Amino acid sequence: MVKRNKKEHNKLKKLVTFNKKKLKNAIIKVLHEEPGKIVNYKQISSLLGIRDSDERRLVNIVLEEMKDDEYLEQVSRGRYRMKLKTGAICGIVDIQPQGFAYILSDEVDRPVLVSSRNLFHAMDGDKVMVHLYARRKKHDLEGEVTEILERAKTQFVGTVDMSANFAFLIPSGKAGFDIFISKENIHGATDGQKAIAEIIEWPANSRNPMGRIIEVLGNPGENNAEMHAILAEFELPWKFPENVERAAEKIPDEISQEEIKKRRDFRKVTTFTIDPADAKDFDDALSLQKLKNNNWEVGIHIADVTHYVTPNSLIEEEAQSRATSVYLVDRVVPMLPEHLSNGICSLRPNEDKLCFSAVFEMTDDARIVNQWFGKTVINSNRRFAYEEAQEIIETGKGELSEEILKLNNLAIKLREERFKDGSIDFDRVEIKFNIDEEGKPLSVYFKEAQEANQLIEEFMLLANKYVAKWVGKTEGQKKPKTFVYRIHDRPDADKLDSFNAFINRFGYGIQLHSAKAISNSMNQLLQKVKGAKEQNVVETLAIRTMAKAEYSTRNIGHYGLAFDFYTHFTSPIRRYPDMIVHRLLAKYLEGGRSVQEKKYEDLCRHSSDMESRAANAERASIKYKQVEFMQDHLGESYPGVISGITDWGIYVELENKIEGMIPIRELDDDFYIFDEKNYALVGRHKNKKYQLGDDINIVIWRTNLEKKQLDFKLAKNKKRH
């Protein structure tokens, strides 16, 4: 068990205190003490005791972001002051199940409580202005919404509740209200159907907004209706406008000889793709050939989407709006129309295809001695599924076995070097469902990354890293050209501290005295917990200690990968930032001037937001299928592990990775108090304790597909299923 002394704890604080969020709060605190003070990044660094050059660079980036978010105003180049506030802050609404809300704002050090009657019709996710009340208690912040600055959404998916002459749409999720629909605005919806409504008016004194049905999705329980409802809930499209489909169909798939002459020709070099068995959009391929000097030339060939999708076109505008493909349990909702994603751009075998490539000359020990980026033409010899490539790796036999084994050998060395440099190994087990033709889940299985997956991953990481490095690394004080980076902030010191305290219960610990020590010991921990009952709990909490990766033109590096430069270059069929990266790289390779930063920073923020929505939709579809699958198992008992503790219940994960909750009101043998610091519920009278990571036996009690909710009760015996 690893124990920390005070000195080591202070080292941790110094090491990771100033990630972006903490730094923003520290700057606000400093400037609040002297309203009107004009500062530059050097003065802020000095006031906060920051001497490290990387942290001082981070100060500069955070000041720029605070200017963009209108917390600061720029007095002159590089000099800022606080925008004067008069007892008001700007923040995001987080509606609670009880009806009140917390307003989350970087302008104050804690959430602001707003009662339901003082929300001014603000909805979850809205950006609002809040007037702060004088503090009644030392630690409380309360206020009222005075202005809605930006609605998070105006369209809602839900269930139609019909009356004789009107209806209500009861939204899914935590809207906190029903939408009144007059008779003329029902548009053919019938009682109980899933539909999308938009708000058209919200009278000041009315409890409910007024709206109209804009799309009927179908009947509850129908797979298509439910999946479309999930997409609509996160404001994600499920089909392309007809004019976009028509524009895609007009794009010819023939490649002219004139175009081929402009490119480096790899058609005679052994090339192949490795993808999931059910994949249709192949956006990356690998080539390998031995050079006369006995080094290896590895080509990482990426579909040249931007050759076909041009700026300001209908397809471009649609791709920019979507920003990402969405992967639900039973389907892919692509970013690009199928004619492009599965056809023209897809690197299908035995077809000439246009690519943008990163080509590396490597020694036998995977040391890079040369690199080249540019436009190419390829012809893939073979399409492999991951399972086929894995069998070749394990047996050493099969088509193109020499090439696959060599690339795997190089990938292993790249991976070892990456971990040695401090990269963290967050390989999670994915939960998957076998689904019938109607979309009903028949069984659950798990998907874990094997060597074939890691082979592809390593070369994609390599291309992404070196493309970003080529653009972003400059000599001396020269400012790098504007580019799109994939960034990952440092972890929060307090979260790491709490995480370490929790894993100590299981005999684990992480070293905290340096960035490298944290990543190395985190990797050791993730290896140690594999196969243990607490594996998923520990892995989940470890990930929660980390910041979320996002897109930005302001490079702070990628902490999780331990890369100073990283971008997304390798998946332009399914990610819009990769399309931007292709365009910028092509421009800069030709000696082009730097582009305007603000435009691309706005695109980065939009892409990060859409990526988050897509991930939430994917999780919602998995949760729906979990609940649907467990409907056939009501009354059965299972062993599980406590995976979450809240003041409203105990979350339990079963051996099949399905999670449900025991409501706190069902724990009727005592009055339980939530001990947030120790991740526990503790009985006031009998002192019985339920703690994160504990074994527990449950009974499947009830399911609610509408809320994607699975409820458990404590089992009275240990019968297993």
Secondary structure, DSSP 4 states (H G I P E B T S, - for coil): -----HHHHHHHHHHHS-SHHHHHHHHHHHHHHSTT--B-HHHHHHHTT---HHHHHHHHHHHHHHHHTTSEEEEETTEEEEPP-SSEEEEEEEE-TTS-EEEE-TTSSSPEEE-GGGSTT--TT-EEEEEEPPPSSSS--BEEEEEEEE-S-SEEEEEEEE-SSEEEEEESSS--S-EEEEGGG-TT--TT-EEEEEEEE--TT-SS-EEEEEEEEE-TT-HHHHHHHHHHHTT--SS--HHHHHHHHTS-----HHHHHTSEE-TTS-EEEEE-TT-----EEEEEEE-TTS-EEEEEEEE-HHHHS-TTSHHHHHHHHH-B-EEETTEEE-SS-HIIIIIISS--TTSEEEEEEEEEEE-TT--EEEEEEEEEEEE-SEEEEHHHHHHHHHHS-STTHHHHHHHHHHHHHHHHHHHHTT-----PPEEEEEE-TTS-EEEEEEE---HHHHHHHHHHHHHHHHHHHHHH--STTPPPPP--EEEBPPPPHHHHHHHHHHHGGGT-----SSHHHHHHHHHHHHHHTTTSTTHHHHHHHHHHHSPPPEEESS---BTTTTBSS----S-TTTBHHHHHHHHHHHHHHTTPPPPPHHHHHHHHHHHHHHHHHHHHHHHHHHHHHHHHHHGGGTT-EEEEEEEEEETTEEEEEETTS-EEEEEGGG-TTS-EEEETTTTEEEETTT--EEETT-EEEEEEEEEETTTTEEEEEE-SS----
